[in-house]
Amino acid sequence: MAPHGLQSGYCALSGAKSTIALAFSTDGTYFASTHGDHTVKARRVASPAAGAPVHMLKPARARASRQVFDSSSWAIRAVLTGHERTPWTVKFHPRSRRILASGSLDQSLWMWMVPLGHDFMNGGKAAFHIERSVMYSDAGFDVSKCGRFLALCELDTATASGYHLKTVSLQPRSLGQVLQTVALPNCPYVTSVQFSPLVASVLIGCG
């Protein structure tokens, strides 16, 4: 038994190699992971079958809710390919379990429209692809809480003009359109990009 009444266990993901980043969809029904083979895998989180190994998150309070995940039946729903190097970060859209984004060490960001059928599906349709994205950490990009905007930093090596903060639309009619580009002249090294949960402002960490 772990501290504070929590239980833990080892969760083996079939078909995975060198797992790097993890994310749950906001409704808790889908799970994404990135791997050393340059892929992003989306899985369905199943309810536990009788006698199956489970991994339980159980708060100490008796009346509090709990979540139970059956790792033995986390079936792959999509294998997303396109990154040339290891995807460093992955995030689901805050309002849709069908949309997720992944950022890679190849300085690219992919936005995926994931097919979530009942059968295994190899690959998901890429909504758009942004090159020259800075993905040095698992906080290399962020999606606003309202789900309408994506923020990331770009390193312009062609003109040696340094870093730029870009805000990209996630709305259906303008998906992938760059709405704003702001130069960051005094930013030597970007480590983190985060939206405020309350207002449409972006916090940038640099070193």
Helices and strands as residue ranges (DSSP letters): G 3-5, E 22-24, E 30-34, E 40-44, E 55-57, E 67-69, G 71-73, E 76-80, E 87-93, E 96-104, E 108-113, E 125-131, E 141-143, E 149-156, E 162-169, G 172-174, E 178-184, E 190-195, E 202-206
